[in-house]
Structures are given as C-alpha cells and as structure tokens.
C-alpha cells in the first residue's frame, strides 16, 4: 500500500553539526491496518511522518502510495490522498470558523470552490451523521465556532475531517499527546472505531506504549533511524517495549 525505499535524510548537510536521520531506510505499510510507530525522541518518527506527508523533502529515496510514486509531489498534492491529525488540537481545524464551515472545507479538499458556495444543504445530513458517531453532541453545535470547543472536541472533529473523504492514508501525529488522560482515552476509542468502520490505512505516532499496543495492528520501534522492532501488536507487551526503550536510553547516555 505504502512503500518507502532507500530513504535518506540529513539536516544541516555538509556542516559540522550535520544530523543523519535516515540512511537508505526501507518500510512497507499494509493496507487497511493501523501501524503504530514508537521510539525515543530523535529516533526519526516525526521526521518520517513529515516526509510521507510532504512537509519535509527527503534527500534520496522513493515513496510509493498505491503503486504511484509521490516522491516529487508537493505537500498540497499529497494532501489530496492523505488525511492528517496533528498533536496541537487547533492545527487540524480553523478555530474562527464554525463546525459546519470546517466540515464543509474538509469536504471540498482537492476541489475548486468559492466561499459563497462552500456550504451545501444537501450535505447537512451526512455531516450530522458523521458527528453523531463521535457521541460528543457536536451535531447539535454546527453553528458553534471551533474556538469554543474543548481540546478533545477539536481533536475529535479534526479526526472526522481528516477521514471524511476516505483518504488512502491517515497520518496521526501524536494526536492525543496534548489531551488529559480521560479525554485521550475517548479520542483513541473514537479513532479506532473510525479506522475500523472505514478500513482506513493508518500510521500513528505515539509516545504512549499502552495506546500503541491497544489501538494498532502492528508496532514498529525506531532508534536512530533504524527499525529495531517490528511485530503484530498482539504479540508485544508494554513491559517488553519499556525494557527496550530504557536500554536504548541507557546506551544513549553512556
């Protein structure tokens, strides 16, 4: 579904403080599965997601999505095929617009439109049904500006907006890290329900190992731009991941 071949990326290239993140890195992501990518700070997980999404340009390598090479596509072109939810609850929405306006914008992704024709009444029932799935009462607040929603409500709305056009790939960039534990648990459950309902291929970056195991099909751990663990989530324990994580931290300190 997604193939990454011979990916290389360095920052501050050819300078004294050059940082090599990836060197001929390879990865295959299966269709209709949620793959969790974990690892210590600096391991390359956020850089990898940004390269896939087009925020960062790779130095070398090939990224193939559904048999199409997207390596040279700009971020806005890739966004037609991808949905993304960011760590900051405000990044995936427009706080000054209403819930209805935000959903209408998301529904127009990849299309030409004018603001005057943004909202179409025939789409209202669909938006309401999508919001009802969240079970947060947002279907009754369509005219509420997003800036007045809680962080959990914003992130849940971002999730619906990212998935509503059935993207080929959904990127979740630590999308519950800024939420309190109770709200994070609600958003993670909604995430799993949405992914399973629409069979969306998903890459999820997480610092929460328990969530990574519980809400994904596959766990990949990175360290210094290399895969050091790649297994089905059901075959991994939180204790095992913590042990590996601590070992790598001790090695880095030493």
BELTAVEN-V185214 format. One record per helix or strand of 2 or more residues. SS is the DSSP state (h for helix, s for strand). FROM is the first residue (numbers start at 0). TO is the last residue. Records with the same first field share a line. If there is no record, write none. Layout:
SS: FROM-TO + FROM-TO
This chain:
s: 1-10 + 18-28 + 33-37 + 59-64 + 67-68 + 81-84 + 168-172 + 201-204 + 217-222 + 225-231
h: 44-52 + 74-77 + 98-106 + 114-116 + 120-131 + 137-139 + 145-147 + 150-162 + 180-197 + 208-213 + 232-234 + 237-252
